[in-house]
Amino acid sequence: MKKTTNWASEESFKILSGSTVAYTSPTLVDSQVRTLEVCLPASTNSQYSLEMNDSFGDSWTDGGWIEVYGICLLYTSPSPRDISG
């Protein structure tokens, strides 16, 4: 979930698996709370990084935030299967 206030078009984020970009945020709109559902590709260590960017370089506007929920996996042989959605 991503909340924006002002200057949302300057804000973006990426989810990385190692150095590979797994997801890039869409264009954001001012004064919005937006739910983004994303299916991430499996990674070798099941770890991801969140990279938050501001194109103007003055950081995200006060009051803007991002919330990330966990991933639910059912482990089967030989590989996991996403059952979250």
Beta strands, then each sheet from edge to edge (+ up, - down):
strand 1: 2-3
strand 2: 11-17
strand 3: 20-24
strand 4: 33-34
strand 5: 49-54
strand 6: 65-66
strand 7: 73-75
strand 8: 80-82
sheet 1: 4+ 1- 6+
sheet 2: 3+ 2- 5+
sheet 3: 7+ 8-
end
